[in-house]
């Protein structure tokens, strides 16, 4: 009878993956990235250990959404003061900060605990096709 291996923090081997977001649907892209960040794509997945890999996303501004989300989806933030609620549509946020849109979508799909705060740090999102992680030799993934 074989036992299921329980991986410790020191035994985790991390890889780097490169994902091109051009023409990809935001939600499907985010769920795949969250799966890689959590390590659920590996046979050594352990829920209480961060077994995930690093993910580099390029062409963040060219991500697509379905339906009327570009104009209807609204992102809210509050300054903490009375009347300090600010809102911005997905369209204007994609023009201003496309990196935030992808990070926000992925963060919502990660578990809500201390591990997730470490997992989201392994996500690197860039506008355009240039990124500073050539030295890590990221493996290209097609989604």
Phi and psi in degrees as a GROMACS rama.xvg file:
@    title "Ramachandran Plot"
@    xaxis  label "Phi"
@    yaxis  label "Psi"
@TYPE xy
-92.468  146.102  UNK-2
-97.9502  148.941  UNK-3
-72.7026  128.497  UNK-4
-71.3206  137.447  UNK-5
-107.829  113.659  UNK-6
-83.7204  137.707  UNK-7
-97.3788  164.902  UNK-8
-57.6383  -36.3223  UNK-9
-74.0531  -23.3534  UNK-10
-89.0667  -1.82939  UNK-11
-74.6029  128.855  UNK-12
-105.021  119.942  UNK-13
-101.942  140.925  UNK-14
-116.001  167.424  UNK-15
-113.216  133.613  UNK-16
-121.563  145.462  UNK-17
-116.223  127.466  UNK-18
-124.403  129.569  UNK-19
-95.1887  118.047  UNK-20
-85.4404  1.46  UNK-21
-63.502  120.078  UNK-22
77.8296  2.56177  UNK-23
-87.2259  149.604  UNK-24
-81.0082  132.149  UNK-25
-54.4858  -50.1004  UNK-26
-65.508  -41.981  UNK-27
-69.0192  -37.6221  UNK-28
-64.0175  -45.73  UNK-29
-64.3635  -38.3784  UNK-30
-68.8177  -36.3268  UNK-31
-67.7508  -41.4346  UNK-32
-64.1364  -42.528  UNK-33
-62.4343  -38.1989  UNK-34
-61.9223  -42.4394  UNK-35
-69.4604  -41.7334  UNK-36
-63.5488  -35.2738  UNK-37
-78.0344  -23.6473  UNK-38
91.1905  14.8413  UNK-39
-72.5505  -10.5192  UNK-40
-87.1425  1.11043  UNK-41
-107.694  150.529  UNK-42
-71.8826  -14.2668  UNK-43
-95.2066  20.4755  UNK-44
-59.9289  129.587  UNK-45
-129.851  123.745  UNK-46
-61.2775  -32.0858  UNK-47
-96.5915  9.75149  UNK-48
-129.377  139.521  UNK-49
-77.359  94.3441  UNK-50
-100.18  7.89691  UNK-51
-75.4071  171.884  UNK-52
-109.951  172.706  UNK-53
-83.9115  142.884  UNK-54
-129.011  128.336  UNK-55
-111.785  123.058  UNK-56
-111.201  127.663  UNK-57
-114.831  165.671  UNK-58
57.4823  45.7985  UNK-59
-62.7898  -29.9772  UNK-60
-75.3935  -10.7527  UNK-61
-101.143  16.0355  UNK-62
-73.3448  149.753  UNK-63
-112.608  157.882  UNK-64
-132.349  156.874  UNK-65
-97.7763  161.421  UNK-66
67.9345  -147.085  UNK-67
-101.356  25.6605  UNK-68
-63.1464  -30.5685  UNK-69
-55.4296  -37.939  UNK-70
-101.504  -26.6823  UNK-71
-89.6474  -31.5887  UNK-72
-74.3588  129.675  UNK-73
-124.27  134.409  UNK-74
-102.165  130.216  UNK-75
-109.863  148.326  UNK-76
-147.417  151.997  UNK-77
-128.251  135.692  UNK-78
-78.1175  -18.7316  UNK-79
101.588  -12.104  UNK-80
-97.1533  161.886  UNK-81
-60.4697  133.605  UNK-82
70.8513  18.4589  UNK-83
-93.6183  19.4533  UNK-84
-79.8787  123.866  UNK-85
-117.787  142.705  UNK-86
-134.267  151.073  UNK-87
-147.074  138.931  UNK-88
-78.7675  162.056  UNK-89
-61.174  -37.8936  UNK-90
-59.6452  -49.6058  UNK-91
-70.8034  -32.8288  UNK-92
-70.8424  -35.8057  UNK-93
-65.2505  -33.8505  UNK-94
-73.7761  -36.5443  UNK-95
-87.103  -51.5073  UNK-96
-139.018  77.73  UNK-97
-66.2844  -24.4131  UNK-98
-63.6644  -38.7764  UNK-99
-64.1715  -38.4305  UNK-100
-61.1816  -46.3378  UNK-101
-69.2146  -44.5225  UNK-102
-60.9086  -39.9682  UNK-103
-65.495  -41.4721  UNK-104
-65.8141  -41.4904  UNK-105
-69.5148  -41.6806  UNK-106
-60.3388  -35.5624  UNK-107
-67.5009  -19.6459  UNK-108
-97.4049  -3.48245  UNK-109
-89.63  159.046  UNK-110
-63.9039  153.782  UNK-111
-94.2916  75.5313  UNK-112
-154.788  -172.464  UNK-113
-64.6244  -33.628  UNK-114
-62.239  -38.3549  UNK-115
-64.8744  -33.2981  UNK-116
-66.5742  -29.9449  UNK-117
-79.6136  -34.7845  UNK-118
-65.1525  -42.4319  UNK-119
-67.6745  -22.0238  UNK-120
-71.0668  -18.5366  UNK-121
-87.2153  1.24717  UNK-122
-98.3093  123.143  UNK-123
-118.268  118.224  UNK-124
-117.336  133.216  UNK-125
-132.881  143.187  UNK-126
-81.2717  136.973  UNK-127
83.2532  -177.915  UNK-128
-98.8463  5.15605  UNK-129
-97.2364  140.838  UNK-130
-148.093  151.009  UNK-131
-88.4239  22.3429  UNK-132
-113.177  31.2694  UNK-133
-64.4502  -32.8338  UNK-134
-64.4799  -26.8942  UNK-135
-81.2129  -5.26697  UNK-136
49.1773  65.8635  UNK-137
-67.849  141.224  UNK-138
-84.9551  128.917  UNK-139
-76.618  132.076  UNK-140
-117.411  134.114  UNK-141
-99.303  129.491  UNK-142
